[in-house]
Amino acid sequence: MYVAQLCFYFNPTGPPAAPLEAIGRLLSALRSNGQILGREFPLAGDGEAYRAFMMLPAADSLERRHANEWVARAHERLLEVGLRELTVDLVGESAEGWDACGCPTRTSLILYTTYVSLDGCLRCGDCFHPVPLYAVPPTANGEYHDVMRWQSDYQACDQLQMNCTTGERFGLREMSCPDSSLSRQGRAVCRKIEAGTGLPVFYYLHRHYGRSFRIERDRLCPACGGPWRLDTSLHDLFDFQCAVCRLLGRIPPTATDRVRSRPAGSLPGTDGTG
């Protein structure tokens, strides 16, 4: 992920109009096309230009070859309202985000985010680095509105369960059940991306609580009831993968902690771990 400064310079010979509306339209189009990340776009004006700092999925995210129809129209609107063409100054790599996926080919994709994630929610199944949305075919009217709605909803549910106050159980259920409203929304997005790319796209089901490591280890796929445990953890995060249902899961950290804390030589069931 990179940080860039976007500068919108005034054209003194241009017609007076509403430059802020045109800038807002462009930033919205860039976000909907996956070329910039985040939801807040503060602007500062100094009488010469409007300036904003943006997070980009990759260093070349704002190049015109990634633009869609709506971004192109928004660029044209800048000139109509008396602004010159946008200039981009790449500040450097973000200290908080991941580099974009650099795999020459991919075998799968993963839809994944958390309440603290600043990166995009589409991950490469091979390296687990973010894949810019504009790198896959659009999923909603030439853009990615449905993907971004899911990401926003998921992060809201994750925030609820992390705060451990209002809506904690609701947030956990939405993230952990394959048939919840949130999961249905996310899995529909996965199917659209899979249809456009021809790659299997997996959806992660969060699980926080577990009765015991042994019980959690032997769980079956919650959607089809089939075996889904992996021999080795995928990306040191996922312990389960169902190729039929396109689902990923993990052994909850609470269950992992219990098995690790078992005294040496003790037998299963003698220390309350099942």
C-alpha positions, 0 to 999 in steps of 0.5 A: 500500500502506498500514500500519495498526495493528489493536487487539483490546481485551479485554472485561472482562465477556466469558467467559475463553477463548483470544483469541490463537487467535481473533485468529490465525484472523481474521488468517489469514482476512484474509490468505487473502482478500487484505485484508492482506499478508505472512505474519508477524503479530507481536502485542504485548499490554499488558493492555488490548489486543493490537496488531499492525501490518499492510500493506494493499493499499489504504486501505479494505481492511479495510472489511466490504464486502470480507469473505468468509464466513470473515472474517465468522465470524472476527469473530464469534469475537472476541466469543465469546472476550471481545474487543471488535470490532476497531479499525483505525487507518490509520497512512499510506501505506507508503514501500516499496509501490505504490498500488493500481490505480485504473483504472475499467476494466481490459483485462487482468491480470498475475501478477507478483512478485519476492523483494523484493515486499511488494505483492500479486502480481496487477497491472493490465495497464493501469497495472501497479499492484497489484490487491487479490485481493478485487477479483476472484472467489475462486479456491479455496473462497471464498479465494485459497490457490492464488494465495498458494501460487504467490507464496510458491513464486515468491519462494522460487525468486527468492531461490534464484537471487538468492543464487547458491549453493544451488539457483540453477539450479533457481530459474532454471529454475522461473521461466523454463520455461513447463512447469516446476512453478512455471509450471504452477501460476501459469498455472493460477491465471491461467486461474482468474482469467481465467475469473472476470473475463473478462479476459486474465491474463498470466504472466511468464516470467523470463529472466536470461541471454542470448547476444546482444541480437539473438538474444534480440530475435528469440526466439519464444514458448517455448510455441507457437513463434509471434512475440511481440515487442512494438514497444514495451516494456510498462511498461518491463519486458516486451519480449514478449507472446503473446496465445495462450499468455498469456505475457510475457517480456523481453530479459535485462539481460545481453544488453541490457548487451552491445549497449549496450557495443558500440563506436560503428561496430562491426559485429555479431559483431565484439565477441562479441555475436553 
